[in-house]
Amino acid sequence: MFDDDVRREIERVAKARGWGAAQLLAVAEVESGGQPFATINGRREPLIRWEGHYFDKRLSGEKRTRARKAGLADPKAGAVKNPNSQAARWKIFEQAAAIDRTAAIESMSYGIGQVMGAHWKWLGYHSAEDLLLDARNGVYGQVRLMANFIEKSGLASALARRDWAAFAKVYNGPAYAKHRYDQKMAAAYQRYAKLPPLPQTAPEPVQKPVDAPKPDAAQSPAETANGAPAPAQESKRGILAKVLVALGIGTGSAGAAKLSQSEANQLAAFMIFMGIVAGAGILIFVIRRKK
């Protein structure tokens, strides 16, 4: 069975198409043997299968002669054997591409779904090279290529019904029963259908902000915005001392004589109040003298 990472990529494609994940996983496992890629020269590559008769059909003249002489092409299907190792198969591709790259791309089946490169135009790719790029674009690209083939072949409904015989007859050809493709897909489906859902790869949960306690009206903040300790509130006596210094009465430094806006407002209110008191006292004194 596929590991969770591969399974998640296959399920992404299934969800995007509105298909059952277990159905698509079953097809992918049977077609790939549960192996999504091979490591070739340090790079993850899709599994491939070389079809020498496809290559032979797409060549002519001197190119066909070269390919046949190199053992890369033959008019008979299956005459050109595939090596067991994927590295050797990719080597065949490189040799064939040196003769005709487009024909070489068209003569291989790719990835989890083993889709032939010859279908590139039918599947809506702009070129054979584009299909190859999709096949080499990780598990997701391989499964997308397979899904394109399923959709284009009209097999989505058979997949949804889990009609494995109808599906395999088109996907794998008339000899599907001989190789028991339908039975293998049915068994794989049962295994995947019983698995619990994969854990969601959700973004980190947003932490709910904690409301800061509201300070009492009589309190001052312990520090300013930049972290420095806040100055303590000054007593009324401290303000009066500054006023005396500002008026030249009393002692203190020049810096201590500077009044803040709040202190200036308090001083103004005090002076107005004293003016009113003084005026009232003078008025009372005048009235009593007249009596």
C-alpha positions as CSV (number, residue, x, y, z in Angstrom):
1,M,0.0,0.0,0.0
2,F,1.0,3.6,-0.5
3,D,2.4,5.6,2.4
4,D,0.5,8.6,3.7
5,D,2.3,11.2,1.6
6,V,1.6,9.4,-1.7
7,R,-2.0,8.6,-0.6
8,R,-2.6,12.2,0.2
9,E,-1.5,13.3,-3.3
10,I,-3.8,10.7,-4.9
11,E,-6.7,11.8,-2.7
12,R,-6.1,15.4,-3.7
13,V,-6.6,14.5,-7.4
14,A,-9.7,12.4,-6.6
15,K,-11.2,15.3,-4.6
16,A,-10.6,17.8,-7.4
17,R,-12.4,15.5,-9.8
18,G,-15.2,14.6,-7.5
19,W,-14.2,10.9,-7.4
20,G,-14.0,8.4,-4.6
21,A,-10.5,8.4,-3.1
22,A,-10.5,4.7,-2.5
23,Q,-11.4,3.9,-6.2
24,L,-8.6,6.0,-7.5
25,L,-6.1,4.6,-5.0
26,A,-7.1,1.1,-6.1
27,V,-6.4,1.8,-9.7
28,A,-3.1,3.6,-8.9
29,E,-1.8,0.7,-6.7
30,V,-2.6,-2.0,-9.3
31,E,-1.1,0.0,-12.2
32,S,2.1,0.9,-10.3
33,G,2.5,-2.1,-8.0
34,G,2.5,0.3,-5.1
35,Q,5.7,1.9,-6.2
36,P,5.2,5.6,-7.2
37,F,8.7,6.4,-8.4
38,A,12.3,5.3,-8.8
39,T,15.4,7.2,-7.9
40,I,17.6,7.7,-11.0
41,N,20.9,9.6,-10.6
42,G,19.6,11.2,-7.3
43,R,16.3,12.3,-8.9
44,R,12.8,10.8,-8.3
45,E,11.5,9.7,-11.7
46,P,8.2,8.1,-12.7
47,L,8.2,4.4,-13.5
48,I,8.4,3.9,-17.3
49,R,7.9,1.1,-19.8
50,W,9.5,1.2,-23.2
51,E,7.4,0.2,-26.2
52,G,9.7,-0.5,-29.2
53,H,6.9,-1.1,-31.6
54,Y,5.5,2.4,-31.0
55,F,9.0,3.8,-31.6
56,D,9.4,1.8,-34.8
57,K,6.0,3.0,-36.1
58,R,6.9,6.7,-35.6
59,L,10.2,6.5,-37.4
60,S,11.1,6.2,-41.1
61,G,14.2,6.1,-43.3
62,E,17.6,6.5,-41.7
63,K,16.2,7.1,-38.2
64,R,14.3,3.7,-38.3
65,T,17.4,1.9,-39.5
66,R,19.5,3.4,-36.7
67,A,16.8,2.5,-34.1
68,R,16.4,-1.1,-35.2
69,K,20.2,-1.6,-35.4
70,A,20.5,-0.3,-31.8
71,G,17.8,-2.7,-30.6
72,L,15.4,0.2,-29.7
73,A,12.7,-0.5,-32.3
74,D,10.9,-3.4,-33.8
75,P,7.6,-3.7,-35.7
76,K,6.4,-6.5,-33.4
77,A,5.0,-5.6,-30.0
78,G,7.1,-7.0,-27.2
79,A,10.1,-7.7,-29.3
80,V,12.1,-5.1,-27.6
81,K,12.4,-6.3,-24.0
82,N,12.3,-3.9,-21.0
83,P,15.2,-4.3,-18.6
84,N,14.2,-5.0,-15.0
85,S,15.8,-1.8,-13.6
86,Q,14.2,1.6,-14.1
87,A,17.7,3.1,-14.5
88,A,18.3,0.9,-17.6
89,R,14.9,1.8,-19.0
90,W,15.7,5.5,-18.7
91,K,18.9,4.8,-20.5
92,I,16.9,3.3,-23.4
93,F,14.9,6.5,-23.5
94,E,18.0,8.7,-23.6
95,Q,19.4,6.6,-26.5
96,A,16.1,6.8,-28.4
97,A,15.7,10.5,-27.7
98,A,19.1,11.1,-29.4
99,I,17.5,9.7,-32.6
100,D,14.1,11.4,-32.3
101,R,13.1,12.9,-28.9
102,T,9.3,13.4,-29.7
103,A,9.0,9.9,-31.0
104,A,10.9,8.6,-27.9
105,I,8.5,10.4,-25.5
106,E,5.5,9.1,-27.3
107,S,6.9,5.5,-27.1
108,M,6.9,5.2,-23.3
109,S,4.2,4.7,-20.7
110,Y,4.6,6.8,-17.6
111,G,4.0,6.9,-13.9
112,I,1.5,5.5,-11.5
113,G,-1.1,5.2,-14.3
114,Q,1.3,3.9,-17.0
115,V,-0.2,6.3,-19.6
116,M,1.4,6.2,-23.0
117,G,3.1,9.4,-24.1
118,A,1.5,9.0,-27.6
119,H,-1.8,10.2,-26.1
120,W,-0.4,13.7,-25.4
121,K,-2.5,15.5,-28.0
122,W,-5.7,13.6,-27.3
123,L,-5.3,14.4,-23.6
124,G,-5.0,18.1,-24.3
125,Y,-1.3,18.7,-23.8
126,H,0.4,21.2,-26.0
127,S,3.2,18.9,-26.8
128,A,4.7,15.5,-26.0
129,E,7.3,17.4,-23.9
130,D,4.5,18.9,-21.8
131,L,3.1,15.4,-21.0
132,L,6.6,14.3,-20.0
133,L,6.9,17.3,-17.7
134,D,3.6,16.5,-16.0
135,A,4.7,12.9,-15.6
136,R,7.9,14.0,-13.9
137,N,6.1,16.5,-11.7
138,G,6.0,14.3,-8.6
139,V,3.2,12.0,-7.5
140,Y,0.5,14.7,-8.1
141,G,1.6,15.1,-11.8
142,Q,1.6,11.4,-12.4
143,V,-1.9,11.0,-10.9
144,R,-3.2,14.0,-12.8
145,L,-2.0,12.4,-16.0
146,M,-3.8,9.2,-15.1
147,A,-7.0,11.1,-14.2
148,N,-6.9,12.9,-17.5
149,F,-6.8,9.5,-19.3
150,I,-9.7,8.1,-17.2
151,E,-11.8,11.2,-17.8
152,K,-11.0,11.3,-21.6
153,S,-11.7,7.6,-22.0
154,G,-15.2,8.0,-20.4
155,L,-14.2,5.7,-17.5
156,A,-15.2,8.1,-14.6
157,S,-18.7,6.5,-14.4
158,A,-17.3,2.9,-14.3
159,L,-14.9,4.1,-11.6
160,A,-17.7,5.6,-9.6
161,R,-19.8,2.4,-9.9
162,R,-16.8,0.3,-9.0
163,D,-17.5,-1.7,-12.2
164,W,-13.9,-3.0,-12.3
165,A,-14.5,-5.3,-15.3
166,A,-15.8,-2.5,-17.4
167,F,-13.0,-0.2,-16.2
168,A,-10.2,-2.7,-16.8
169,K,-11.5,-3.7,-20.3
170,V,-10.9,-0.2,-21.5
171,Y,-7.9,0.8,-19.3
172,N,-6.0,-2.4,-19.6
173,G,-7.3,-3.8,-22.9
174,P,-9.2,-7.0,-23.8
175,A,-6.7,-9.3,-22.0
176,Y,-7.6,-7.7,-18.6
177,A,-9.2,-10.9,-17.4
178,K,-6.2,-13.0,-18.1
179,H,-4.1,-10.8,-15.8
180,R,-7.0,-10.4,-13.4
181,Y,-6.8,-6.6,-13.4
182,D,-10.4,-6.3,-12.4
183,Q,-10.0,-8.6,-9.4
184,K,-6.9,-6.9,-8.2
185,M,-8.6,-3.5,-8.4
186,A,-11.6,-4.8,-6.5
187,A,-9.3,-6.2,-3.7
188,A,-7.3,-3.0,-3.5
189,Y,-10.4,-0.9,-3.2
190,Q,-11.6,-3.0,-0.3
191,R,-8.3,-2.4,1.5
192,Y,-8.3,1.4,1.0
193,A,-12.0,1.8,1.7
194,K,-11.5,0.4,5.2
195,L,-8.7,2.8,6.1
196,P,-9.4,5.8,8.5
197,P,-9.2,9.3,7.0
198,L,-5.8,10.8,6.8
199,P,-5.1,13.6,9.4
200,Q,-5.6,17.0,7.8
201,T,-2.6,19.1,7.1
202,A,-4.3,22.2,8.4
203,P,-2.4,25.5,9.0
204,E,-1.3,26.2,12.5
205,P,-4.3,27.1,14.7
206,V,-4.7,30.8,15.4
207,Q,-4.2,31.6,19.0
208,K,-7.1,33.5,20.6
209,P,-5.7,36.7,21.9
210,V,-5.8,37.2,25.7
211,D,-7.5,40.5,26.7
212,A,-5.1,42.6,28.7
213,P,-6.4,43.6,32.1
214,K,-7.7,47.2,32.3
215,P,-5.7,49.3,34.7
216,D,-7.4,51.1,37.5
217,A,-8.2,54.7,36.7
218,A,-5.8,55.8,39.5
219,Q,-2.9,53.7,38.2
220,S,-0.2,54.5,35.7
221,P,1.3,52.0,33.3
222,A,4.3,50.2,34.7
223,E,6.3,50.9,31.4
224,T,6.0,52.8,28.2
225,A,5.6,51.3,24.7
226,N,9.4,50.9,24.3
227,G,9.7,49.1,27.6
228,A,11.3,51.8,29.6
229,P,10.0,52.4,33.2
230,A,7.2,55.0,33.3
231,P,7.8,58.2,35.4
232,A,5.9,58.2,38.7
233,Q,3.1,60.7,39.1
234,E,4.2,63.9,40.8
235,S,2.5,65.2,43.9
236,K,0.9,68.6,44.1
237,R,3.8,69.7,46.3
238,G,6.2,68.8,43.5
239,I,4.3,71.0,41.1
240,L,4.2,73.9,43.6
241,A,8.0,73.6,44.0
242,K,8.4,73.9,40.3
243,V,6.1,77.0,40.3
244,L,8.2,78.7,43.0
245,V,11.4,77.9,41.1
246,A,9.9,79.3,37.9
247,L,8.9,82.5,39.7
248,G,12.4,82.8,41.2
249,I,11.3,81.8,44.7
250,G,12.9,78.7,46.0
251,T,15.7,76.6,44.7
252,G,16.1,74.1,41.9
253,S,17.7,73.4,38.6
254,A,16.7,74.9,35.3
255,G,15.4,71.5,34.1
256,A,13.3,71.2,37.3
257,A,11.6,74.5,36.6
258,K,10.1,73.3,33.3
259,L,6.4,72.7,33.6
260,S,4.5,70.1,31.6
261,Q,1.2,70.9,29.8
262,S,-0.7,69.3,32.7
263,E,1.2,71.3,35.3
264,A,0.6,74.5,33.3
265,N,-3.1,73.8,33.2
266,Q,-3.2,73.2,37.0
267,L,-1.2,76.4,37.6
268,A,-3.6,78.5,35.4
269,A,-6.6,77.1,37.3
270,F,-4.9,77.9,40.6
271,M,-4.1,81.5,39.6
272,I,-7.7,82.1,38.4
273,F,-9.0,80.7,41.7
274,M,-6.6,82.9,43.7
275,G,-7.6,85.9,41.6
276,I,-11.3,85.3,42.4
277,V,-10.6,84.9,46.1
278,A,-8.5,88.1,46.2
279,G,-11.1,90.0,44.3
280,A,-13.8,88.9,46.7
281,G,-11.7,89.8,49.7
282,I,-11.1,93.3,48.3
283,L,-14.8,93.8,47.5
284,I,-15.7,92.8,51.1
285,F,-13.1,95.2,52.5
286,V,-14.4,98.2,50.5
287,I,-18.1,97.5,51.5
288,R,-17.2,97.4,55.2
289,R,-15.2,100.7,54.9
290,K,-18.2,102.5,53.5
291,K,-20.4,101.4,56.4
